Every structure is written in C-alpha cells, then in structure tokens.
Amino acid sequence: MPGGRRGLVAPQNTFLENIIRRYNSLPDSSFLLANAQIVDYPIVYCSDTFCKIAGYNRAEVMQKSCRCSFMYGELTDKATIAKIEQCLESQAIDQFEILLYKKNHTPLWLLLHIAPIKNEKDVVVLFLLTFRDITALKQPLEDDASKGLSKFARLARSVTRSRSVFVQQFSSHLPVIKSDIVKQSQIAHMMSLSADVMPQYRQEAPKTPPHILLHYCAFKAIWDWVILCLTFYTAIMVPYNVSFKNKTSEDVSFLVLDSIVDVIFFIDIVLNFHTTFVGPGGEVVSDPKIIRMNYLKSWFIIDLLSCLPYDVFNAFDHDDDGIGSLFSALKVVRLLRLGRVVRKLDRYLEYGAAMLTLLLCFYMLVAHWLACIWYSIGRSDAENGFVYSWLWKLANITQQPFYFEFSNETYRTELSGGPPRGTMYVTSLYFTMTCMTSVGFGNVASETDNEKVFTICMMIIGALLYATIFGHVTTIIQQMTSATARYHDMLNNVREFMKLHEVPKALSERVMDYVVSTWVMSKGIDIKKVLSYCPKDMTADICVHLNRKVFNEHPAFRLASDGCLRALAMYFTMDHSAPGDLLYHTGESIDTLSFVVSGSLEVIQDDEVVAILGKGDVFGDVFWKEPTIGQSCANVRALTYCDLHAIKRDKLLEVLNFYHAFANSFARNLILTYNLRHRLIFRKVSDVKREKELGDRRRNEPLQEISQDHLVRKLFSRFRRNGSTGHQTTTLPSPDVERVERPSFSESGATPSSRNSIFKLLNISEGAEKGRAAKWTPAIGLTKTEKVGGDNKENQGATENLSLVKKGEIIAKKIGCSPCG
C-alpha cells in the first residue's frame, strides 16, 4: 500500500512538537507561546513544566498577558518590567532576570528569554518566552551581615546582586562562543534555541538531515531494484559454484564480477545506516541515532555475513581439502541476502505484474537449487563407482564416458571425462522441472537409492510449490491485495467524485491527503464492524482500552466507577484529522467535547491565533453548565496529523444524569483548555498602530478652506435665504396673509356649505398645529429664547406662518379650490 510504505509525509506545522522536544532535554526549563498580533500579547500555549513551577494549571494561564503580570509581586523590579515591555513592542531578542511569585505567593527567580517567531511571510506572529529557574543561584548568602535579616529583607538584598554568580555557574557548561556574538545569542545558544536555528511557525514538509535518504525517494527505489537483481544473481551463482566446484579464482571475469557484487552489498549496508524508515505509528523516522539502532537490532548481522568476500579468501588457498573448501562451502551464507528481498517485499508487491514475476522467479530459483543438488548426488554416486547412475547414463548417451585416473598430487583416483558442465546442468534442470510440474517423462530417471530418496523429496516439494504458486496464485493475490484493492477502489471513487463535481485542486488535494492518512491510521479496518462481532461486555472492555489515554491522563475521570467508564467509553469516538483540516467553523453548534491525544491544533478568531492546543488539552463547551447548545466563536484547525477522542453532548449528559456522584466530580475537575463558546475581545497591534498613524496625520495636516462652490456653503446660503424670506412674511399686512390663508370661494364656485367646511377645516388644522407646537416645543423654545433672545421668536413666528400657508394650499387642492392671489 502506498500510504503505508511512504508513511505520513504531508506538509504539517511541527513547530510545537519541535519546541517541546528541545525543552524536554533541558533541566528546569519551561516556555510560553504568545500571539504577537494581538494587544497585550495573550498566551496561546503553556508548557507543563511552567505550570509546575508556577503552580497554575494551563486553563488559568491561557489568554493571560505574556508579561506574566499575574505573577508580579511587591519586589518585582519595575525597571525589568519596563524592559520586557519595550522588548515585546520592538519584537527583539533579549533576556532578563526577573523575580516572580507562584500561585501560593512563593518568590521565584527566573531567567526570561524572549524570542520572536516568524511565519513563512517573515512576519512575527508569536513570541517564545523561555523560563529557567535560577532561584538557587539568587538566594542570599549566609554571611555575618545577613544573619540578622528577615526572609524578605534577604530577598530584597539579593535583588542587588550581580549576575556574575549565574555566569560563573554556567560558564563550565557553555561551549566556546566567539566574542563578537551578542549576549542574547549566548543565552539562546545555552538553551539550544539560537536565533539561527529558531524554528518558524509555518507548514512545511518533513525535513531530513542532509546525509539521510528518504526510503521512498527515486534513488532508493532504483537502488532496491538493483539489489533485487543482484540478490537473484547471488542466489543462482552460489549453489552452482558450490555443486560444480567452480572456483572463481580460475576465471578472472567472475572473480571481478563477484567482488563488485560484494562491494555493492557493502554499500547497501552503509546506505541502510542513513535511510529513513516508517515507525509503528506511521511516522517517518529520520533521527540518525534511531535509524542506526533500528538497523543494528534487525538486519545488520545477516547483511554483514552475506557480504563477506569469501572468493578472495578462497583464491589464496589451492588445497581442496583445506581451508579453501571451508570458504567455498561458506559461500552458501550469501543466500542470506534473500532477506533483503523479504523485508522489502511491500515495495515489490505493490504492483501485480512485479509480484507475479517474483513468484515465477522464485519457482525457477527453487528448481535451480534442486538441479544443483541433483547433480551433486549423481556426481557423488559416480565417484563411488555406481556406473548405473543418471550421470553415467548421460555420459554413455552423449558418447563422452567417465573414467578413473590416479592423481600424483592427492595420491587418489579421481573421476575424469564425461559430458561438459553445461550439458550436465541443463539435464539436471530438465529433470527437476519435469518432476516439479508433472511425474516426469522417464528419459532421465533416478537409479541409485540416493537419487530415489531425493526424487521423492523433490516430488513432495514440487507438489507443494505447484499447488501454492500455480494452483492458488489467484487466491494468494486476492489475499495479499484485498485491502489494497479496496484502498485503490476508494481512491478511484474519490478521484471520480472530484472530477465530476469540479472540486478545486487545493480542496481535492486536502481530501486525498485526509483519505490516505485515515487509511494509514486505520489500515482499512472498520472499527464498528469489528466491535459488532463481540458481545456488549467485551465491546465495552475494548472501548475502555481504546480510550485509556483519555481516562488515565485527565483527572476528571479518576473518581469514575468501572461501570461509568464503560458507559462513557461506549460513546467515545476516535477521529483523525490531517494538517489544515477545520474541525470547527465560526458559528457552528458546539455539540462535541474533544480531547487531544496526539498532534497540535490552533484556534483562530478574527484571523488571529488565540490558542494552540496540544496533547492532553480539552476544547468544546461546558455542556453540564449550559442549558442550550452554544455557537463556536472561533475556527479550530489542525496543524499536524491529530488524533482526537470526542463524545457528543447528548451522550455525555445522559451519562452525567445517571451517575450523579461522577457528575459532580466531573464538573469540578474537568477544566477546558479553551471554551469555544466564549468570544475573546482584543485589539490587534496593527489596528492600534494604524489608528495612531491616522491621528498623527490629522493633527499634522493644515485645515483646508472650503471653496464657494462647496456643497456645505450652498446649503448654508439656502438656509439664510429661507430665514430672510420667513422674516419678510411676518412683516406683511394682515389682509394679505388672510388672503393667502383663506382661498377665494367666489372664483372657485364653491357653495356656502363647502365654504363653511373649509373654514372649519382651516380652524381645526390651525388649532391642531398650535396645540402640537405648544405640546412639543415649550422646552426647546425656552432654551432658544434664553440663548439668542428675540431673534428666535421672530424666526419661530415666520416658520408657523409658512406652515399655515402650506397647509391651506394642500387642503384647497384636495377639495378642488385654488388659492387666492
């Protein structure tokens, strides 16, 4: 399967894992991560070591300012606080010695190192704050001057001490550093996190050291196929040379070729010390130490024995009965090279044609081995005087008989003559193939007892091989590739779906990566289907075992009874997410309580990272306290491959309502690392800077004069004209006003009844207008009168007259009359 062979190689953000791995090796060291893009720089991640030394749990520290103002006390140096503030504002690297207080108000001296973390766009997005406990170095000395002082007086006296003691204590552990490197780099170098090697907060593919080869790279694939071919060459030539007593030292070409093969296999041993492998969890292991130890414990001894130059040892000894014969027999040890094929079988069996070819080659290889043994038995019988053996009959048929001659060197009779080696080998191979595929044809038959016994054994082996390789080759392929077939069928369905619905390429790649990674983690096994085979009691035991990490690590489950844990375990689900997957979107309902088992996630609100969640963190909502289902105020996105154990809201409440004692303990001890229901209120640093720049720009810009054609000047001029017109209207004689207000009924032809109605309407409208004005404008009119005096009264009278005129015109139009004048 491709996913299982390659491992988990998708790009992922391993920043948190790298930081945790580095600080685990440093004693008395802890760290905080803070968002550099939000005002007050809230803490988004807190290490377990910091919680231990400070006395706070992670939920109490999260979202607090990284200045650690909650740990300030009466003796905390104000100057150091100001320097920390300046360092954060300038996003610079610096270190400080500061006195803080634990949760129980115990003083604590810490060496604080601040380093900005940049993303792929070279923008500072996080602050890494490193703490190292130096309380032991800063304790007051027990001298005569300090014996009569109190505890806090001694502590205050220690504030004035120079940091020379600290430098002396650590100078022996620091490596030699050049004098032109700044002080900040020295402290960072001591903590194994200098500015040059500071990891970045970005998504990137897994990196390997320059001298480490990836096990799935193109070069390694070609190299493995070359090793496979050379392994088959070794498996063919070693039995042939041993049975036919062929000395490669007599043939320079074969000696050179075998020596080259030995050198290549030795190079393969060296490469195996520098090649990654897939760990038990699907991860790609690239640590050189782990790679070397893994190879030394597995195949190193076998590979070393198989690549020793036995031909070179045999070339210097010409005595067949001496040490040379021993080395000649030890050539069989080279067959251990077949172990290289066995451990890389997953690479070769990935393709159906390659697997079928390997099966046929293995069948022929077994036939070759049996042919060499068949020849050795015939040669031994012929040397012992069995003239009716198959080798004597072959010599007689080919008219190249054997004969015995006395050797002056060994003083023994030796068998000489006979057919050439090629003829004897082909005849041996022909006999073994006929016996393995059928019962033979009789032209080459076993005559001696040794030959008959070997023939019986060969027929048994041939029958098993024939039945296994040829008779059940289809079954073997189906058994070996059933999971792979389902895997490829699933991938084909996903590809066709993406193509049919024209899914964007980026989203399509995310879906494919998620499908592959999920398959790698589950191996294509349906957990629900497997659990359905078991009874309820056994299913509960398996579920408790699957969720043991959650139950063992979180204190909320410590007081749960066995029955309560079994009930909870039945409702827990195990989810896997790939890098970049969004587990929650803003506005979604929070119906799940999630526990992070492995990997890291980030919580994003308003495009800012407000929290980074790692192993052991809990996020969701406090269902047991809230009567309604809440909405998520932030996005939750996976940074790496994550394993989450989650339980639905209704299932959790069902268990809590049944187990009341556990419900109280659960509500008291379970602390959410991040509550998605609560929305954080913050201001971005960029917004504050932008507002400050705009304010400075407005203060510095001169006031612009408004032109005569400006819209505001036109409006003011119109208001002035209307005001002057109203003033003139109030000075008109009363008959003109009456003539305007009361239309001429004689011209309009109105009857006296309509005339009376008009007067009545006018009187009503005038009375309503006066009443409304009297009701709503006394206070306003009083205020205006107090401010501007009689001018406002004149304007008010003009406004009332204009309104009466307009109302009279409207009423006249409604009844069909035209106003006078």
Helices and strands as residue ranges (DSSP letters): H 2-6, H 15-24, E 29-35, E 43-46, H 48-54, H 58-61, G 69-71, H 78-90, E 94-101, E 107-118, E 124-133, H 135-138, H 151-159, H 164-171, H 183-190, H 218-243, G 248-250, H 252-272, E 277-278, E 284-285, H 288-298, H 300-306, H 310-315, H 323-329, G 330-337, H 338-343, H 345-348, H 352-383, H 390-397, E 402-407, E 412-417, H 421-437, H 449-465, I 466-471, H 473-500, H 505-522, H 527-532, H 536-546, H 548-553, G 555-557, H 562-571, E 573-577, E 582-584, E 592-598, E 601-605, E 608-613, E 618-620, E 635-638, E 642-648, H 649-658, H 660-669, E 674-675, H 685-700, H 711-730, H 734-741, H 745-748, H 752-776, H 778-788, H 790-815
